[in-house]
Amino acid sequence: MIQYAHFKCQQCGSDMDYAIGQNSLQCVSCGATNPIESTQDVIDQPHDYELTKKNLDYLTPQSSQLELHCSNCGATFLMAADQHAGDCPYCDLNIVVPAEQHRQLAPDYVLPFEVDDKTATQSFRKWLRKLWFAPSKLKLKAFKSQPMKSVYIPMWSFDAEVSSSYQGRRGDYYTTYRTVTRRVNGRSQTSRQPVQEIRWRSVSGHVFNVFKHVYTFASKALPDKFLNFLSRWDFQKVQSYKPDYLSGFQSQLYQLGIDVGYQRAQQIMDITIRSSIRSDIGGDQQQIHQVNSDYKQVKFRLVLVPVYMAAFSFKNKIYRYVIHGQSGKTYGERPWSWLKIIGTLLLLASIGVAVFMYQR
């Protein structure tokens, strides 16, 4: 039988959910609380990338659904293949399955939710009201959107020490003068005018960069435009992972492994590496022809971050939106009212014509 965590109230036996902003579990029935032990200074203990990857190569990832037996109502049900925290569909019992059951790496840290569902809903409605050129009936339809899901999404965090050798060219500006002849008042006049040129020379060198906490998402649940919005987090508030924080929420397993996460982290690191190379080359312009980087001391962590996800339907099309579980900000897809856009353009055009006629 697959083991899972469930948090039951010692006073009345009901579910206990994580109480947002209180760092404790709270009974959904009687309101009793159980504090979650946490520390002010979380110890950073990243894993060795190469060693972990070798160990994972011997395991066959298990992507199939897990069959669970509910200890509360006795029902047997399947948990979605990409989740390890959720509810029993028959009695709403909160369940947290260890990630190892899926032969996955367990989370190391979690950023607890700071925004409750009521505040998240207010944020969504405020976002809707500020949309320009939105259809008139949008707000009424969107307010009847699907219930929001509070979900923890996985992210990889990488460290590395990178030694990079490069070859390229350095360009330095210099000034020359050329003779220019012009006709002024019917006469030829000659003058010397400065001209900026650039002198190129081949260069090579070496730069060293130390990277800490380069984050990449490990989920396929959202497209890049949503992930870019969700890229800013206050990781100073991170807590060591405990299943307590997941009680009452859904939590995704990572769908992008550490090898894919590492490749994406390298792409982010490459931006900084090339910037440091340009600084090392100096001059007024730089050209980078070749870079060879050697990555050492590569470490990683798996972090869960909080997100509200939902969607609404408008004119037979689904529009998704997300709410940042820390800041409460909303980002989403939206429809446009072309009638309003065309009407505004016609109004501006008529104003422009009126101003032109008045000034004639």
Order of alpha helices (4+ residues) and beta strands (2+ residues): beta-beta-beta-beta-alpha-beta-beta-beta-beta-beta-alpha-alpha-beta-beta-alpha-beta-beta-alpha-beta-beta-beta-alpha
